[in-house]
Amino acid sequence: MSEQKTELTMYQIADQFIALANQLSQQENDIGKVGTAMRFASARFNAFEAAIKSTNLAAEKDNALEWFSNEFKAMLNENLDDHIANPPVPAQQPADDAVKMFKAD
């Protein structure tokens, strides 16, 4: 009998990160801090990914920055549209005003 390798999809892996972020948000009671930490972690890991994939990161830095930025913008846009169509009910109020600045009055 052969072992079947089960590969996780990008969405399944993302769901694991989101589950951890939700857990940390409850623990810290600060969704802004967790969001900032996730963005920093993503930037740090993406820089590592670019360094591993590049033969000359100094020469390819601008292209890498543009590519990762465009990828993030497209993903963020898609998810913002989803939350516009299906507004979430916050489990907690933000601990600071950082998120409120995006709200339309």
Secondary structure, 3 states (H helix, E strand, C coil): CCCCCCCCCHHHHHHHHHHHHHHHHHHHCCHHHHHHHHHHHHHHHHHHHHHHHCCCHHHHHHHHHHHHHHHHHHHHHHHHHHHHHCCCCCCCCCCCCCCHHHCCC
